[in-house]
Amino acid sequence: MNALTEIHPLKTRADSACDLTDVWMEETDPQNERGEACEAYFTHDGRGDAFTAATLIGARIDTGHRAYELGRDEVLAMVGADEVARVEALHLETQSEQEARDMAPCYRE
């Protein structure tokens, strides 16, 4: 493996991911002094093609100089349980809307 190869253990376990930078910054660095970016990873629960829950399993924080991953418990400690629950609900809604668009028939004139 060369130095440019990146390993993302959370990403390999996740069913989906989303940019959580705004929430992360609001909760941990309101003045944006650190300029961190945050990508959250989720697993899905459900039946068949549809899923009924999105569970945050962790996040990857990129400082611009280095990146590190935090597990669910660490994210909970940083942003709080209410914020994690809100993000999970929003992610579920967003993913469900995307799936509905993806499954919609396409018509061409």
C-alpha positions in Angstrom: 0.0 0.0 0.0 1.4 3.4 -0.9 1.2 6.6 1.2 -1.7 8.0 -0.9 -4.0 5.0 -0.2 -6.6 5.9 2.3 -8.5 3.4 4.4 -11.9 4.3 5.7 -13.2 1.5 8.0 -16.5 3.2 8.7 -17.2 3.9 5.0 -16.7 0.2 4.2 -19.4 -0.7 6.8 -21.8 2.0 5.8 -24.9 1.8 3.6 -24.8 5.5 2.9 -23.0 8.7 3.8 -23.8 12.4 3.8 -22.0 15.7 4.4 -22.5 16.7 8.0 -20.1 19.7 8.0 -22.7 22.3 8.8 -24.0 20.4 11.9 -20.5 19.5 13.0 -19.3 23.1 12.7 -22.4 24.5 14.5 -21.9 22.2 17.4 -18.1 22.0 17.7 -16.6 25.1 16.1 -19.3 27.9 15.6 -16.7 30.5 14.5 -15.3 28.0 11.9 -11.7 28.6 13.2 -10.6 25.0 12.4 -12.3 24.7 9.0 -13.1 21.0 9.5 -15.3 19.0 7.1 -17.4 16.2 8.4 -18.9 13.2 6.5 -21.3 11.0 8.4 -21.8 7.3 7.8 -25.1 5.4 8.3 -26.4 1.8 8.2 -30.0 1.1 7.1 -32.6 -1.1 8.7 -35.6 -2.2 6.7 -37.2 -4.8 4.5 -36.6 -5.3 0.8 -35.6 -2.3 -1.2 -37.0 0.2 1.3 -35.4 1.0 4.6 -37.1 2.3 7.7 -34.2 3.6 9.8 -30.9 5.2 9.2 -28.5 4.7 12.1 -25.4 6.9 12.4 -22.4 4.7 12.9 -19.7 7.4 12.9 -18.1 10.2 11.1 -14.9 11.2 9.3 -13.4 14.6 10.2 -11.1 16.2 7.8 -9.0 19.1 9.1 -7.3 19.8 5.8 -4.0 18.5 7.3 -5.2 15.2 8.5 -8.4 13.1 8.8 -9.7 10.9 11.5 -12.8 8.8 12.2 -15.1 9.0 15.2 -17.4 6.2 16.3 -21.1 6.7 17.1 -20.4 7.2 20.8 -17.8 9.9 20.2 -20.1 11.7 17.8 -22.9 11.6 20.4 -20.5 13.1 23.0 -19.5 15.9 20.6 -22.9 16.9 19.2 -25.5 15.4 21.6 -28.2 12.7 21.3 -30.9 15.1 20.1 -28.7 16.3 17.2 -27.8 12.8 16.2 -31.5 11.8 16.2 -32.4 14.8 14.1 -29.6 14.0 11.6 -30.7 10.3 11.4 -34.3 11.3 10.7 -33.3 13.9 8.1 -31.0 11.4 6.4 -33.8 8.8 6.3 -36.2 11.3 4.8 -33.6 12.4 2.2 -32.7 8.9 1.3 -36.3 7.9 0.9 -37.0 10.8 -1.4 -34.0 10.0 -3.5 -35.1 6.3 -3.8 -38.6 7.5 -4.8 -37.0 9.7 -7.5 -34.7 6.9 -8.7 -37.6 4.5 -9.0 -39.9 6.9 -10.8 -40.5 6.1 -14.4 -38.7 8.3 -16.9 -40.7 9.5 -19.9 -39.1 11.0 -23.0 -41.0 13.0 -25.6 
